[in-house]
Amino acid sequence: MSNPSDATVRICLSQGQDSSAQGTFEVRGLGDELLAQLRFQPPTATEWPQLFAVFVVTDTERPTAASLPMWGSYRIEQDLVRFLPLYPLCEGHRYFARCCLGAHVEASFALPQKDRPPPQVLRIYPSAEALPENLLRFYVYFSQPMRQGQAETEVRLYELATDSAPSAAAEQEVEGVFLDPVAELWDPEQTRLTLILDPGRVKTGLAAHAKLGRALTPGRRYRLEVGCGFRNAWGSPLRSAFSKSFAVTNSWTEPPLLSRFQLVPPPARTHAPLQLRLPMPMDHVLLAAFLRVHDQHLHPVAGEVSLHEDESLWHFVPRSPWEPGPYVLEVNQRLEDLAGNTLQAAFDRPAAQPLAHNARIALPFLI
C-alpha cells in the first residue's frame, strides 16, 4: 500500500469545466492506508478543520492563529479528501489551504475576476399593485445566482407617505415583517428568494398577532426594497436597488371558490392556449406546479405554462397541436391564493381542522 509523503500529497482546487463558483478543495496523494483509516474512524466536525482547513486571505497575508477557517463539509472519497465550502467561492478572492493529513502541505489559490455584467433584480411577485393585508409571501427573482445570508440586511419594507404628510418625513421602515430572515429560502439555482411574512402576525389568535398586529394596514401604501448591497455568488453587488410599490386592501379570509374558475378550451388542431381564469391572483409558484393537463387516456400533455393579468389568468400551450377529444385539467387542492388560502380551507382557520392530503380536483373539458 502507498503512503503519503511531502512530495506526493497536494491540495487542488476543483471548479469543473465551466469554472463555476461552486468550487471544492481536494487533498490528493494521501495513500490507501491513511484513507482507509479515515474511513474507519472519520474525524469529527471539530477535528476536521485542524486537519484540513481553507481560509480567505488577502494577497499579502497568511492565516494566523486567530484566523477562522471557511465553513463547509468534508467527504472521504475513493482516492482523496474533499472540502465543500458552505458558500460559493468569490471571483477576485484568494484562498489559502492547509493540510495536516500525514504530511504538512499548504497551497494558495487566486480566483480571477470574470468580466460579467453586475446582477440585477428581474422582478418581484406578486406582480399586482394591490395586495391583501394578510399577504403571505413575496418572491424576488435575480438575474444571477446570489449569495445567501444577505436578506436580513438588504431587504426592507417601508410604509409610504400619505397625502396629508410630507413624503420625506412619512416614509418609515416596517420592523419585524418577515419570518426568520436568517433562514433564507432559495430555489436550487439560487436565483429566486422567497420572503415569508411572519405567519404569527398574519394569523389571528396567535401571540405575535395580538402583540404586533399585521405588518400591512389596509388603505396604506408600501415599498419593498432590495438594496444594491445584495451580492451575487461571486461577490459582485447589484447594478442598482430595486423596489416594488403597492397598495394594501382588506384581508382575504375565504378559500377560493372552484365554481368561479372559468376554463376556456382552445380550438382543435391548433397551438392556442388552454385558459383558466381565476377569481383572484394566486401564488404564481404553486399555480405553475399544481395544475396538470391529461388526455382521454390519462396521459400527461406536454406543454408550457405562462401566467398573465397579475397571476389571475393561467395559459397552457401544448407542445403538439390539440387533438379533438376529451381532456382533464387536474388541480391540486393545495393551490393557494396570495393570503395562503387553499381550495380546501382558509389559512386563518382552527389548527385542529382536518384537511385531505394531496387531494386533486378534475376539471373535464372537450376540444
Helices and strands as residue ranges (DSSP letters): E 10-14, E 24-28, H 32-40, H 48-51, E 52-57, E 72-76, E 80-85, E 94-100, E 104-110, E 121-125, E 130-132, E 137-142, H 151-154, E 155-159, H 167-170, E 172-173, E 185-186, E 192-196, H 199-202, H 207-212, E 221-226, E 242-249, G 258-260, E 262-264, E 274-277, H 284-289, E 291-294, E 303-308, E 313-318, E 326-332, E 360-366
